[in-house]
């Protein structure tokens, strides 16, 4: 979605950068990956699935597959768009359907038999239909084979991905994996990583299924192929001033919730727009902040929160609810969630963000999977900002550390892994602190009384225009001062082309500029037009809460570009939030958005530790405080793939903090 192109009209001639504020805005199209070169030639495919005569909807599906391979089935409309879909298994060996409320399901049978699936469909014209399909499951492969995960549905214009998973027997090795498109409108395939297909879904006006095939060749000369189904799920054309030009299909996690009928319409629909008289933002009496439902001064319950959750897959709601029940002992998340209208969690939401226009937070599902099967449904398309630093002479680095060890595990993309709800804290918890800092910047606890006739945005717009948000106070009292870092923030996070001077900066140069200022993280310099210190405030709060509540400290550093496998630190620091120049800024943030926290806790933060310039990033993991001994945990034994995945995470990809989605003011 290209949210920052949306025009916002205010009652007065205000230029604001905040209607869609979340985590780090940037120029460019979030559905495009800068720097990607699409090189794989594609054939002119011939359709293989045809509509039955006179149909309202039909199913395109695999007819026969081998056990232990993935199968897919898509329900496609012949006319009126699909309003709702519900998949169930009627008979056959039991399988798990991860996406029962989407047009396409994928599953992996492990027994022979005949599987019958049913799709109960409601069309936009109100008509209903029940459809079924049979899939015959044969013997499992006896040798090495390839599986494509996972069949799914996307909106036209969305970047998406499919991963190939070789299962190798004995001494077999993969020589090549070749992708072809079998049917559907032709797409440009990106297969630079031969195990990963990425493409942008073409624009279509009617439901259609794309089929792709990957053929694996082994060192023995043997080959094996597998197909995957990706259906295109069109939606209405966005109107002038639309907040979203692309949305993913989501549904209320609690179907019987009091607000289930309005959640998507008010927070994640191409019909949501704000352009003069064409204002379709929901009045707060239709979808108020959670605080209104809970009662002023009352902490929302988990049940009330879950009644505001929209998901692309039900397991995301299950995992989110379990996270709130087990990882929020101090009720911080529940208190902070009082300021939001909804929580949207989607497999194709990337990067995460908060919207002041809808009052909702939008979370990347990559922060919520627990099993390998759940991870399969999450797109691997990188954050569009990930290539912004490609032409610089230094590498920005970051990691979260606890007791001189990595606080979070790395999850190599080519490995089937699981994680626990406790581990979600280091991904989802960090993200929640950040996005909810934005939400509470716009709607702090003392400002949550709503005029029910006005939208959430219209209730807070005057304060934005008057620059009376907590982030405005932060910018006024403790402004960021490094011109070099402010300029570099435009390059790293907004996509501005670096000047020759900026390209020449070394890691030591950037460290010197950064150290002389009062930011806790360079993401604080992600400023869109005049949005002041939105990201500055969110990073201060995120880092403080992770340290205060969970004993997790953040490393920020810069390495010199290197051709070897080691990243050599030019400058780095651990726990920068405890710097004397930063502490007063954190206290201001806490007083304004988290008044239940004793600000004297800031004075008890562990003292910051400087890294050793000239040594590797790995060698700087264990840092001892002056005059004492820190708890030490050496790097665990890792495979080359695990180390590569860990370092990719440390090289600050732009999705590390999410995204601020700014508006562009009055046109």
C-alpha positions as CSV (number, residue, x, y, z in Angstrom):
1,X,0.0,0.0,0.0
2,X,1.3,3.4,-0.9
3,X,-0.2,5.3,2.0
4,X,2.0,8.4,1.9
5,X,0.5,9.5,-1.4
6,X,-2.9,10.0,0.2
7,X,-4.1,13.6,0.3
8,X,-5.6,14.8,3.6
9,X,-7.9,17.8,3.7
10,X,-8.2,19.6,7.1
11,X,-10.6,22.3,8.1
12,X,-7.7,24.7,8.2
13,X,-4.8,25.0,5.8
14,X,-2.6,22.6,7.8
15,X,0.3,20.6,6.4
16,X,0.6,17.5,8.5
17,X,2.6,14.3,8.3
18,X,0.6,12.3,10.7
19,X,-2.7,11.0,9.5
20,X,-1.1,7.6,8.8
21,X,1.6,7.6,11.4
22,X,3.2,4.5,12.5
23,X,6.7,3.4,12.2
24,X,8.9,5.2,10.0
25,X,7.6,6.5,6.8
26,X,9.4,6.5,3.5
27,X,9.1,7.5,-0.1
28,X,8.3,4.9,-2.7
29,X,5.8,2.1,-3.1
30,X,5.7,-0.5,-0.3
31,X,4.5,-3.1,-2.8
32,X,7.7,-2.6,-4.7
33,X,11.1,-3.9,-3.7
34,X,13.8,-1.3,-4.6
35,X,16.8,-2.8,-6.2
36,X,15.2,-5.9,-7.4
37,X,16.0,-7.0,-10.9
38,X,13.5,-9.4,-12.4
39,X,15.5,-11.7,-14.7
40,X,13.7,-15.0,-15.0
41,X,12.1,-15.3,-18.5
42,X,8.4,-16.4,-18.3
43,X,6.4,-18.3,-20.8
44,X,3.0,-17.4,-22.3
45,X,0.8,-19.7,-20.2
46,X,-2.4,-21.4,-21.2
47,X,-5.3,-21.5,-18.7
48,X,-6.1,-25.0,-17.4
49,X,-9.0,-24.1,-15.1
50,X,-12.2,-23.1,-16.9
51,X,-15.5,-21.8,-15.5
52,X,-18.5,-24.1,-15.6
53,X,-21.4,-22.6,-17.8
54,X,-23.8,-20.4,-15.8
55,X,-21.8,-20.7,-12.6
56,X,-21.7,-18.2,-9.7
57,X,-18.5,-19.7,-8.2
58,X,-16.4,-22.8,-8.8
59,X,-13.3,-24.5,-7.3
60,X,-9.9,-24.9,-9.0
61,X,-7.9,-27.5,-7.2
62,X,-5.2,-30.2,-7.5
63,X,-6.9,-33.4,-8.5
64,X,-4.2,-35.8,-7.4
65,X,-1.1,-35.5,-5.3
66,X,1.4,-37.6,-3.5
67,X,1.3,-37.9,0.3
68,X,3.8,-35.5,2.1
69,X,3.4,-32.9,-0.6
70,X,1.3,-29.8,-0.4
71,X,-2.0,-29.5,-2.2
72,X,-4.2,-26.5,-2.9
73,X,-7.7,-25.5,-3.7
74,X,-9.2,-22.1,-4.7
75,X,-12.8,-21.0,-4.8
76,X,-13.3,-18.4,-7.7
77,X,-16.2,-16.2,-8.4
78,X,-17.8,-16.2,-11.8
79,X,-19.4,-12.8,-11.3
80,X,-20.1,-10.9,-8.0
81,X,-17.0,-10.7,-5.8
82,X,-16.6,-13.1,-2.9
83,X,-17.8,-11.5,0.3
84,X,-17.1,-14.5,2.5
85,X,-15.5,-17.9,2.3
86,X,-15.4,-20.8,4.8
87,X,-13.6,-24.0,4.1
88,X,-14.1,-27.3,5.9
89,X,-13.0,-30.9,5.4
90,X,-15.9,-33.2,4.7
91,X,-14.0,-36.6,4.7
92,X,-10.7,-38.3,4.2
93,X,-7.5,-38.5,6.2
94,X,-7.5,-35.5,8.5
95,X,-5.5,-32.5,7.4
96,X,-4.9,-29.0,8.7
97,X,-6.3,-26.1,6.8
98,X,-4.4,-22.9,7.8
99,X,-6.5,-20.4,5.8
100,X,-10.1,-21.5,6.2
101,X,-11.5,-17.9,5.7
102,X,-9.6,-17.1,2.5
103,X,-10.3,-18.1,-1.2
104,X,-7.4,-20.5,-1.3
105,X,-6.4,-23.2,1.1
106,X,-3.3,-25.3,1.3
107,X,-2.7,-28.5,3.2
108,X,-0.2,-31.4,3.5
109,X,-1.7,-34.9,3.7
110,X,0.5,-37.7,5.1
111,X,-1.8,-40.6,4.4
112,X,-3.3,-42.1,1.2
113,X,-7.0,-41.6,0.6
114,X,-9.6,-39.3,-0.9
115,X,-9.9,-35.9,0.7
116,X,-13.1,-34.0,0.2
117,X,-13.2,-30.3,0.9
118,X,-16.2,-28.0,1.0
119,X,-16.3,-24.2,0.5
120,X,-19.3,-22.3,1.7
121,X,-19.4,-19.0,-0.2
122,X,-21.3,-15.8,0.2
123,X,-21.1,-13.4,-2.8
124,X,-21.3,-9.7,-2.7
125,X,-24.8,-9.8,-4.2
126,X,-25.9,-11.8,-1.1
127,X,-26.3,-15.1,-2.8
128,X,-24.8,-18.2,-1.2
129,X,-23.4,-21.4,-2.6
130,X,-21.7,-24.6,-1.2
131,X,-19.1,-26.2,-3.4
132,X,-16.9,-29.3,-2.9
133,X,-13.8,-30.8,-4.5
134,X,-12.1,-34.2,-4.3
135,X,-8.4,-34.6,-4.1
136,X,-6.8,-38.0,-4.4
137,X,-3.8,-38.6,-2.2
138,X,-1.4,-41.3,-3.5
139,X,1.7,-43.0,-2.1
140,X,4.4,-40.7,-0.6
141,X,7.6,-40.3,-2.8
142,X,10.2,-43.0,-2.1
143,X,13.1,-40.8,-3.1
144,X,14.1,-37.1,-2.9
145,X,11.3,-34.8,-3.8
146,X,10.3,-31.1,-3.8
147,X,7.3,-29.4,-2.2
148,X,6.0,-25.9,-2.8
149,X,4.5,-24.0,0.2
150,X,2.0,-22.6,0.3
151,X,-1.0,-22.2,-2.0
152,X,-2.7,-18.9,-1.1
153,X,-4.8,-15.9,-2.3
154,X,-3.7,-12.3,-2.8
155,X,-5.2,-9.1,-4.0
156,X,-4.0,-7.8,-7.4
157,X,-1.0,-5.6,-7.2
158,X,0.4,-7.3,-4.1
159,X,3.9,-8.6,-3.9
160,X,4.0,-12.2,-2.8
161,X,6.2,-15.3,-2.5
162,X,6.3,-19.1,-2.6
163,X,9.1,-21.2,-1.2
164,X,10.4,-24.5,-2.6
165,X,11.4,-27.1,-0.1
166,X,13.6,-30.0,-1.3
167,X,13.5,-33.1,0.8
168,X,16.7,-35.0,0.1
169,X,17.5,-38.7,0.7
170,X,21.0,-40.1,1.3
171,X,23.7,-38.3,-0.8
172,X,21.3,-36.6,-3.1
173,X,22.1,-32.9,-3.8
174,X,20.2,-30.3,-5.7
175,X,21.7,-29.2,-9.0
176,X,19.0,-26.8,-10.0
177,X,15.5,-25.7,-9.4
178,X,13.7,-24.2,-12.4
179,X,10.4,-22.3,-12.1
180,X,7.8,-22.0,-14.8
181,X,4.3,-20.5,-15.0
182,X,1.7,-23.0,-16.0
183,X,-1.4,-20.9,-16.2
184,X,-3.0,-17.5,-15.5
185,X,-2.1,-14.0,-16.6
186,X,1.7,-13.8,-17.1
187,X,3.8,-12.4,-14.3
188,X,7.5,-11.5,-14.1
189,X,9.1,-14.0,-11.8
190,X,12.0,-13.2,-9.5
191,X,13.9,-16.4,-8.8
192,X,17.4,-15.1,-8.0
193,X,17.1,-17.4,-5.0
194,X,16.2,-20.6,-6.8
195,X,14.2,-21.8,-3.8
196,X,12.1,-18.7,-3.6
197,X,9.6,-17.3,-6.2
198,X,8.6,-13.7,-5.8
199,X,6.3,-11.8,-8.1
200,X,3.8,-9.0,-8.2
201,X,0.2,-10.2,-8.7
202,X,-1.1,-8.7,-11.9
203,X,-4.1,-6.4,-12.1
204,X,-7.3,-8.3,-13.0
205,X,-11.0,-7.5,-12.8
206,X,-12.2,-11.0,-12.1
207,X,-11.1,-14.0,-10.0
208,X,-8.4,-16.1,-11.6
209,X,-5.9,-18.7,-10.5
210,X,-2.2,-18.6,-11.3
211,X,-0.3,-21.9,-11.3
212,X,3.5,-22.2,-11.0
213,X,5.7,-25.2,-11.2
214,X,9.2,-25.8,-9.8
215,X,11.3,-28.6,-11.2
216,X,14.2,-29.9,-9.2
217,X,17.1,-31.7,-10.8
218,X,19.5,-33.8,-8.6
219,X,23.1,-34.7,-9.0
220,X,21.9,-38.2,-10.0
221,X,20.0,-36.8,-12.9
222,X,16.7,-37.5,-11.3
223,X,14.0,-34.8,-11.4
224,X,10.9,-34.0,-9.4
225,X,8.3,-31.3,-9.8
226,X,5.5,-29.7,-7.7
227,X,2.8,-27.1,-8.5
228,X,1.4,-24.3,-6.4
229,X,-1.8,-22.3,-6.8
230,X,-2.0,-18.6,-6.1
231,X,-5.5,-17.1,-6.7
232,X,-6.2,-13.4,-7.4
233,X,-8.9,-11.9,-5.3
234,X,-10.0,-8.5,-6.8
235,X,-11.5,-5.7,-4.8
236,X,-13.2,-2.4,-5.5
237,X,-11.2,0.4,-7.1
238,X,-10.0,2.9,-4.5
239,X,-11.6,6.3,-4.8
240,X,-10.0,9.7,-4.5
241,X,-8.3,10.2,-1.1
242,X,-8.3,6.4,-0.4
243,X,-6.2,5.5,2.7
244,X,-5.4,2.1,1.2
245,X,-4.9,1.3,-2.5
246,X,-4.4,-2.4,-1.6
247,X,-5.7,-4.4,1.3
248,X,-5.4,-8.0,2.2
249,X,-8.5,-10.1,2.9
250,X,-9.0,-10.2,6.7
251,X,-11.9,-11.2,8.9
252,X,-12.9,-10.6,12.6
253,X,-11.3,-13.1,14.9
254,X,-14.3,-13.0,17.1
255,X,-17.2,-13.4,14.7
256,X,-19.8,-12.5,17.4
257,X,-17.9,-9.5,18.7
258,X,-19.9,-6.3,19.2
259,X,-17.8,-4.6,16.5
260,X,-17.3,-7.5,14.2
261,X,-19.5,-6.0,11.5
262,X,-17.6,-2.7,11.2
263,X,-14.0,-3.6,12.0
264,X,-12.9,-4.2,8.4
265,X,-15.1,-1.5,6.9
266,X,-13.7,1.1,9.2
267,X,-10.0,0.2,9.4
268,X,-8.9,-1.9,6.4
269,X,-10.9,-1.3,3.2
270,X,-10.2,0.5,0.0
271,X,-13.5,2.4,0.6
272,X,-11.9,4.2,3.6
273,X,-10.9,7.7,2.4
274,X,-10.5,11.2,3.6
275,X,-10.7,13.8,0.8
276,X,-12.9,16.8,1.6
277,X,-16.6,15.9,1.3
278,X,-15.7,12.3,0.4
279,X,-14.8,11.5,4.0
280,X,-15.7,7.9,4.8
281,X,-13.8,7.7,8.1
282,X,-16.1,6.0,10.6
283,X,-17.5,8.2,13.4
284,X,-16.1,7.1,16.8
285,X,-19.6,6.1,17.9
286,X,-19.4,3.4,15.2
287,X,-15.9,2.2,16.1
288,X,-14.5,4.0,19.2
289,X,-11.1,3.5,20.8
290,X,-11.0,0.5,23.2
291,X,-10.9,2.9,26.1
292,X,-14.5,4.0,25.4
293,X,-15.6,0.4,25.5
294,X,-13.7,-0.4,28.7
295,X,-14.6,2.8,30.4
296,X,-12.5,5.8,31.1
297,X,-9.6,4.9,33.4
298,X,-10.4,1.1,33.1
299,X,-7.8,-1.2,31.6
300,X,-9.3,-3.1,28.7
301,X,-9.7,-6.9,29.2
302,X,-8.2,-9.4,26.9
303,X,-11.7,-10.4,25.7
304,X,-12.5,-6.8,24.8
305,X,-9.2,-6.5,22.9
306,X,-9.8,-9.7,21.0
307,X,-13.2,-8.4,19.9
308,X,-11.2,-5.7,17.9
309,X,-8.8,-8.1,16.1
310,X,-8.9,-8.7,12.4
311,X,-6.8,-11.5,11.0
312,X,-5.9,-13.1,7.7
313,X,-5.6,-16.5,9.4
314,X,-7.2,-17.6,12.6
315,X,-4.0,-18.9,14.2
316,X,-2.8,-15.3,14.3
317,X,-5.7,-14.4,16.6
318,X,-5.0,-17.5,18.7
319,X,-1.3,-16.7,19.1
320,X,-2.0,-13.0,19.8
321,X,-4.5,-13.8,22.5
322,X,-2.1,-16.3,24.1
323,X,0.6,-13.6,24.0
324,X,-1.6,-11.1,25.9
325,X,-2.6,-13.8,28.5
326,X,0.9,-14.9,29.2
327,X,3.3,-12.1,28.3
328,X,1.6,-9.0,29.8
329,X,2.1,-9.5,33.6
330,X,2.2,-5.8,34.2
331,X,-0.8,-5.0,31.9
332,X,1.4,-2.6,29.9
333,X,0.1,-3.8,26.5
334,X,-3.5,-3.8,27.7
335,X,-3.2,-0.2,29.0
336,X,-1.5,0.9,25.8
337,X,-4.1,-0.9,23.6
338,X,-6.8,1.3,25.1
339,X,-5.9,4.0,22.6
340,X,-6.5,1.8,19.5
341,X,-9.7,1.1,17.6
342,X,-8.6,-2.2,16.0
343,X,-5.6,-4.6,15.6
344,X,-5.1,-5.8,12.0
345,X,-2.8,-8.8,11.7
346,X,-2.1,-10.0,8.2
347,X,0.2,-12.4,6.3
348,X,0.9,-9.6,3.7
349,X,1.1,-6.6,6.1
350,X,4.7,-5.4,5.7
351,X,6.0,-3.3,7.3
352,X,3.8,-2.9,10.4
353,X,2.3,0.5,11.1
354,X,-0.2,2.6,13.0
355,X,-2.8,4.8,11.4
356,X,-4.0,7.9,13.1
357,X,-6.7,8.0,10.4
358,X,-8.3,4.8,11.5
359,X,-6.9,4.6,15.1
360,X,-5.7,1.0,14.3
361,X,-2.4,-0.8,14.4
362,X,-1.4,-3.1,11.6
363,X,1.0,-6.0,12.5
364,X,3.1,-8.1,10.3
365,X,2.2,-11.8,10.8
366,X,5.9,-12.7,10.7
367,X,5.9,-11.6,14.4
368,X,3.2,-14.1,15.4
369,X,3.9,-17.5,13.9
370,X,4.8,-20.4,16.2
371,X,5.1,-23.4,13.9
372,X,6.7,-24.0,10.5
373,X,3.3,-24.6,9.0
374,X,2.1,-21.2,10.3
375,X,5.3,-19.5,9.0
376,X,4.6,-20.9,5.5
377,X,1.7,-18.5,5.0
378,X,3.7,-15.4,5.8
379,X,5.1,-13.5,2.8
380,X,8.9,-13.4,2.4
381,X,8.8,-10.2,0.2
382,X,11.3,-7.9,1.9
383,X,10.4,-4.5,3.4
384,X,10.6,-2.0,0.5
385,X,13.1,0.1,2.5
386,X,15.7,-2.7,2.8
387,X,17.8,-1.5,-0.1
388,X,18.0,2.2,0.9
389,X,21.5,1.9,2.3
390,X,23.0,-0.2,-0.5
391,X,25.2,2.6,-1.9
392,X,26.6,3.8,1.4
393,X,30.1,3.2,2.7
394,X,29.0,1.9,6.1
395,X,26.5,-0.8,7.4
396,X,24.0,0.2,10.1
397,X,23.8,-2.6,12.7
398,X,21.5,-3.4,15.6
399,X,20.5,-6.3,17.9
400,X,18.8,-7.0,21.2
401,X,21.0,-8.5,23.9
402,X,20.3,-10.1,27.3
403,X,23.0,-11.2,29.6
404,X,25.6,-10.8,26.8
405,X,23.8,-13.1,24.5
406,X,21.3,-12.6,21.7
407,X,17.8,-12.1,23.2
408,X,16.2,-13.7,20.1
409,X,17.0,-16.6,18.0
410,X,17.6,-16.4,14.3
411,X,15.2,-18.2,12.0
412,X,16.9,-19.2,8.7
413,X,14.4,-19.0,5.9
414,X,15.4,-22.5,4.5
415,X,14.9,-24.3,7.9
416,X,11.7,-25.6,9.3
417,X,11.6,-24.2,12.8
418,X,9.2,-23.5,15.7
419,X,9.2,-21.0,18.5
420,X,7.3,-20.6,21.8
421,X,4.9,-17.9,23.0
422,X,7.6,-16.8,25.4
423,X,9.9,-16.1,22.4
424,X,7.3,-13.9,20.8
425,X,8.2,-11.2,23.3
426,X,11.4,-10.4,21.5
427,X,9.6,-9.9,18.2
428,X,6.0,-9.1,18.8
429,X,6.6,-7.5,22.2
430,X,9.2,-5.1,20.8
431,X,6.9,-4.3,17.9
432,X,3.9,-3.7,20.1
433,X,5.8,-1.2,22.4
434,X,6.8,0.7,19.3
435,X,3.4,0.8,17.5
436,X,1.5,1.5,20.7
437,X,3.8,4.3,21.5
438,X,2.6,5.9,18.3
439,X,-1.0,5.2,19.2
440,X,-0.6,6.8,22.7
441,X,1.3,9.7,21.2
442,X,-1.9,10.6,19.3
443,X,-4.4,9.4,21.9
444,X,-2.7,9.6,25.4
445,X,-4.8,8.6,28.4
446,X,-5.7,12.2,29.2
447,X,-7.1,12.8,25.7
448,X,-9.3,9.8,25.0
449,X,-12.7,11.4,25.5
450,X,-14.4,11.3,22.0
451,X,-17.0,13.4,20.3
452,X,-19.0,10.4,19.0
453,X,-20.1,12.2,15.9
454,X,-16.6,12.7,14.7
455,X,-14.0,10.2,13.5
456,X,-11.0,9.4,15.6
457,X,-8.9,11.5,13.3
458,X,-11.2,14.5,13.5
459,X,-11.1,14.2,17.3
460,X,-7.3,14.5,17.4
461,X,-6.7,16.6,14.2
462,X,-6.7,20.0,16.0
463,X,-4.0,18.8,18.5
464,X,-1.9,17.6,15.6
465,X,-2.2,21.0,13.9
466,X,-1.5,22.8,17.2
467,X,1.6,20.6,17.7
468,X,0.5,19.6,21.2
469,X,1.2,15.8,21.0
470,X,3.8,14.3,23.3
471,X,6.2,13.9,20.4
472,X,5.8,17.6,19.7
473,X,6.8,18.3,23.3
474,X,9.8,16.0,22.9
475,X,10.9,17.9,19.7
476,X,10.4,21.3,21.4
477,X,12.2,20.5,24.7
478,X,14.9,18.1,23.5
479,X,15.3,18.5,19.7
480,X,17.6,16.3,17.7
481,X,20.5,18.5,16.6
482,X,22.8,16.6,14.2
483,X,22.3,17.8,10.7
484,X,24.4,15.0,9.4
485,X,22.1,12.4,11.0
486,X,18.9,14.1,10.1
487,X,20.1,14.0,6.5
488,X,21.2,10.4,6.8
489,X,17.7,9.5,8.2
490,X,16.2,10.7,4.9
491,X,18.5,8.3,3.0
492,X,18.2,5.3,5.3
493,X,14.5,5.5,5.9
494,X,12.8,7.8,3.4
495,X,14.7,6.6,0.3
496,X,16.3,9.9,-0.6
497,X,19.4,9.6,-2.9
498,X,22.6,9.9,-0.9
499,X,24.9,12.8,-1.9
500,X,28.6,12.1,-2.7
501,X,29.5,13.5,0.8
502,X,27.0,11.0,2.5
503,X,28.3,8.1,0.4
504,X,31.8,8.9,1.6
505,X,31.0,8.7,5.3
506,X,32.7,5.9,7.2
507,X,31.3,3.9,10.1
508,X,33.4,6.0,12.5
509,X,32.1,9.2,10.9
510,X,28.4,8.2,11.4
511,X,29.2,7.0,15.0
512,X,30.7,10.4,15.8
513,X,27.7,12.3,14.4
514,X,25.3,10.0,16.2
515,X,27.1,9.9,19.6
516,X,27.2,13.7,19.8
517,X,23.4,13.9,19.6
518,X,20.6,12.7,22.0
519,X,18.8,10.0,20.0
520,X,18.7,6.4,21.3
521,X,18.6,4.9,17.8
522,X,19.2,6.3,14.3
523,X,15.6,5.4,13.4
524,X,14.7,8.5,15.4
525,X,15.9,10.5,12.3
526,X,13.2,8.9,10.1
527,X,11.3,12.2,9.7
528,X,8.7,12.8,7.0
529,X,8.2,16.5,6.2
530,X,7.2,18.1,9.5
531,X,6.3,15.1,11.6
532,X,8.7,16.1,14.3
533,X,9.8,13.4,16.7
534,X,7.2,10.6,16.1
535,X,9.8,7.9,15.6
536,X,12.1,9.4,18.1
537,X,9.4,9.0,20.8
538,X,8.5,5.5,19.7
539,X,12.1,4.3,19.8
540,X,12.8,5.8,23.2
541,X,9.7,4.0,24.6
542,X,10.4,0.7,22.9
543,X,14.0,0.5,24.1
544,X,13.2,1.6,27.6
545,X,10.3,-0.9,28.0
546,X,12.4,-3.8,26.7
547,X,15.2,-2.9,29.2
548,X,12.9,-2.0,32.1
549,X,10.5,-4.9,31.9
550,X,12.6,-7.6,30.2
551,X,16.3,-6.8,30.8
552,X,16.9,-6.6,27.1
553,X,19.4,-4.0,25.9
554,X,19.8,-2.7,22.4
555,X,23.1,-2.5,20.5
556,X,23.5,0.2,17.9
557,X,26.6,0.3,15.8
558,X,28.1,0.9,12.4
559,X,30.5,-1.3,10.5
560,X,32.7,-0.6,7.6
561,X,31.8,-2.3,4.3
562,X,33.7,-5.5,4.1
563,X,34.1,-8.3,1.6
564,X,34.8,-10.9,4.2
565,X,32.3,-12.7,6.5
566,X,33.0,-10.5,9.5
567,X,31.5,-7.1,10.1
568,X,34.2,-4.8,11.6
569,X,32.8,-2.2,14.0
570,X,33.7,1.4,13.5
571,X,31.5,2.6,16.3
572,X,29.0,0.9,18.6
573,X,27.2,1.2,21.9
574,X,25.0,-0.9,24.1
575,X,22.2,0.5,26.2
576,X,22.4,4.0,24.8
577,X,19.1,4.9,26.5
578,X,21.0,5.3,29.7
579,X,23.2,8.1,28.4
580,X,22.8,11.3,30.5
581,X,21.6,13.3,27.5
582,X,18.9,10.7,26.7
583,X,17.4,10.0,30.1
584,X,15.4,13.3,30.4
585,X,13.9,12.6,27.1
586,X,12.7,9.1,28.2
587,X,11.2,10.6,31.3
588,X,9.2,13.1,29.3
589,X,7.9,10.3,27.1
590,X,6.9,8.1,30.1
591,X,5.1,11.0,31.8
592,X,3.1,11.7,28.6
593,X,2.2,8.2,27.3
594,X,2.8,5.8,30.2
595,X,2.0,7.7,33.4
596,X,1.7,4.4,35.5
597,X,5.4,3.9,35.2
598,X,7.7,5.4,37.9
599,X,10.1,7.7,36.0
600,X,12.8,7.1,38.6
601,X,13.2,3.7,36.9
602,X,15.0,5.6,34.2
603,X,17.8,6.5,36.6
604,X,18.3,2.8,37.4
605,X,18.9,1.7,33.9
606,X,22.2,-0.2,33.4
607,X,25.1,2.1,32.3
608,X,25.8,2.1,28.6
609,X,28.8,0.2,27.3
610,X,31.0,1.2,24.4
611,X,32.0,-1.4,21.8
612,X,35.6,-1.9,20.7
613,X,36.2,-0.3,17.4
614,X,38.3,-2.4,15.0
615,X,36.9,-5.7,16.4
616,X,34.2,-7.8,14.8
617,X,30.5,-7.4,15.5
618,X,30.5,-11.0,16.9
619,X,33.5,-10.2,19.2
620,X,31.5,-7.3,20.6
621,X,28.7,-9.4,21.8
622,X,30.2,-10.0,25.3
623,X,30.9,-6.6,26.9
624,X,32.1,-6.3,30.5
625,X,31.2,-3.2,32.5
626,X,34.2,-1.2,33.9
627,X,35.5,-2.7,37.2
628,X,33.2,-5.7,37.1
629,X,32.3,-8.9,35.3
630,X,29.2,-9.3,33.3
631,X,27.2,-12.4,32.9
632,X,28.7,-14.0,29.8
633,X,27.2,-16.2,27.1
634,X,29.4,-17.0,24.1
635,X,27.9,-17.3,20.7
636,X,26.3,-20.7,20.4
637,X,27.6,-23.1,17.8
638,X,25.9,-22.2,14.5
639,X,25.7,-23.5,11.0
640,X,26.7,-21.2,8.2
641,X,23.0,-20.7,7.4
642,X,22.2,-19.8,11.0
643,X,25.0,-17.3,11.2
644,X,24.0,-15.7,7.9
645,X,20.4,-15.4,9.0
646,X,21.5,-13.8,12.3
647,X,23.8,-11.3,10.6
648,X,21.1,-10.4,8.1
649,X,18.9,-9.5,11.1
650,X,21.6,-7.4,12.6
651,X,22.2,-5.5,9.5
652,X,19.3,-3.1,10.2
653,X,16.7,-4.0,7.7
654,X,14.1,-1.3,7.5
655,X,11.4,-3.7,8.7
656,X,13.1,-3.8,12.1
657,X,11.0,-1.0,13.4
658,X,8.0,-1.0,11.1
659,X,6.7,2.0,9.2
660,X,5.3,5.4,9.7
661,X,2.7,6.1,7.1
662,X,2.4,9.9,6.8
663,X,-0.2,11.9,5.1
664,X,0.8,14.7,2.8
665,X,-1.3,17.5,4.1
666,X,-3.8,19.6,2.2
667,X,-3.2,19.4,-1.5
